[in-house]
């Protein structure tokens, strides 16, 4: 009876590992698109959520393209320096965070010029929700990494 139970557990365990994983995740699908396609989708999504008019759409498309180019450059830079993992000094870290905050201030000013007051408030709320969601995901993954590290010791 004991051997039969162990064999059944092994069969169940093997079949659960043999399950096919889900097809391409959403992020991988986005990476297959060209930057122009991603920019257009982002613009359409913002148009739907913020009810942008034609002139606002034109301005937003410029901003989105600019942000996309910056993001691509930063990703390429990170990939290039990925191998040489080094700790940043406090001055380098301060400069990096300061630059990031300056860019956010400039972006916020641009958005204030383009959007109406209601649209700006809605955009700010959307940005805050996205930020909080990202924080939760980061915390979740940090906790998982710490738990895995704790298991190894």
C-alpha positions in Angstrom: 0.0 0.0 0.0 2.9 2.3 0.9 4.6 1.7 -2.4 1.4 2.3 -4.3 0.9 5.6 -2.6 4.5 6.7 -3.4 4.1 5.7 -7.0 0.9 7.7 -7.3 2.6 10.8 -5.8 5.4 10.4 -8.3 3.0 10.1 -11.2 1.1 13.2 -10.1 4.3 15.1 -9.5 5.7 14.2 -12.9 2.6 15.2 -14.8 2.4 18.5 -13.0 5.9 19.4 -14.1 5.1 18.1 -17.7 2.3 20.7 -18.1 2.9 23.2 -20.8 3.5 26.7 -19.7 1.3 29.5 -21.0 2.1 30.8 -24.4 3.9 34.0 -24.9 3.4 36.4 -22.0 2.1 39.9 -22.6 5.5 41.6 -22.2 7.1 39.3 -24.8 4.3 40.2 -27.3 5.0 43.9 -26.7 8.7 43.4 -27.4 7.8 41.9 -30.8 6.2 45.2 -31.9 8.2 48.0 -33.4 8.8 51.1 -31.3 6.4 53.1 -33.6 3.6 50.5 -33.0 4.1 50.6 -29.3 4.1 54.4 -29.4 0.8 54.4 -31.3 -0.8 52.0 -28.9 0.3 54.0 -26.0 -1.1 57.2 -27.6 -4.4 55.5 -28.4 -4.7 54.2 -24.8 -4.0 57.7 -23.4 -6.5 59.2 -25.9 -9.2 56.8 -24.6 -8.4 57.3 -20.9 -7.9 61.1 -21.0 -10.2 62.0 -23.9 -7.5 63.8 -25.8 -8.3 66.1 -28.8 -6.3 66.2 -32.1 -3.8 68.8 -31.0 -3.2 67.1 -27.7 -2.7 63.8 -29.5 -0.1 65.4 -31.8 1.8 66.8 -28.8 1.5 63.6 -26.8 2.9 61.5 -29.8 6.0 63.7 -29.7 6.4 63.2 -26.0 5.8 59.5 -26.2 8.3 59.1 -29.0 10.9 61.1 -27.0 10.3 59.0 -23.9 10.5 55.8 -25.9 13.9 56.8 -27.4 15.2 57.6 -23.9 14.0 54.3 -22.5 15.6 52.3 -25.4 18.9 54.1 -24.9 18.8 53.4 -21.1 18.0 49.7 -21.7 20.9 49.4 -24.2 23.2 51.1 -21.7 22.0 48.7 -18.9 22.6 45.7 -21.1 26.1 46.9 -22.0 27.0 47.4 -18.3 25.1 44.3 -17.1 28.2 42.2 -16.9 30.3 44.6 -14.9 28.1 44.7 -11.7 29.5 47.4 -9.5 28.1 49.3 -6.5 27.5 52.9 -7.1 29.0 55.4 -4.7 26.7 57.6 -2.7 27.6 60.6 -5.0 26.8 58.6 -8.2 23.6 57.3 -6.7 22.6 60.8 -5.7 23.4 62.2 -9.2 21.4 59.3 -10.8 18.3 59.8 -8.6 18.5 63.6 -9.0 18.6 63.3 -12.8 15.6 61.0 -12.7 13.6 63.4 -10.6 14.6 66.3 -12.8 13.3 64.4 -15.8 10.0 63.6 -13.9 9.6 67.4 -13.1 10.1 68.3 -16.7 7.6 65.6 -17.9 5.1 66.9 -15.4 5.5 70.5 -16.6 5.0 69.3 -20.2 1.9 67.4 -19.3 0.5 70.5 -17.5 0.9 72.5 -20.6 -0.8 70.0 -22.9 -3.6 68.6 -20.7 -6.5 70.4 -19.1 -6.8 70.4 -15.3 -9.2 67.4 -15.2 -7.1 65.5 -17.7 -3.9 66.3 -15.8 -5.5 65.1 -12.5 -6.7 61.9 -14.2 -3.2 61.3 -15.7 -1.6 61.9 -12.3 -3.9 59.3 -10.7 -3.1 56.8 -13.4 0.6 57.4 -12.9 0.2 56.9 -9.2 -1.7 53.7 -9.6 1.0 52.4 -12.0 3.7 53.4 -9.5 2.0 51.6 -6.6 1.5 48.5 -8.7 5.1 48.5 -9.6 6.1 48.9 -6.0 4.0 45.9 -5.0 5.5 43.8 -7.7 9.0 44.8 -6.7 8.3 44.1 -3.0 6.8 40.7 -3.9 9.9 39.7 -5.9 12.2 41.0 -3.3 10.5 38.9 -0.7 10.7 35.8 -2.9 14.4 36.4 -3.5 15.0 36.8 0.3 13.0 33.7 1.0 15.1 31.7 -1.6 18.3 33.1 -0.1 17.2 32.0 3.4 16.4 28.5 2.2 19.9 28.0 0.8 21.6 28.9 4.0 
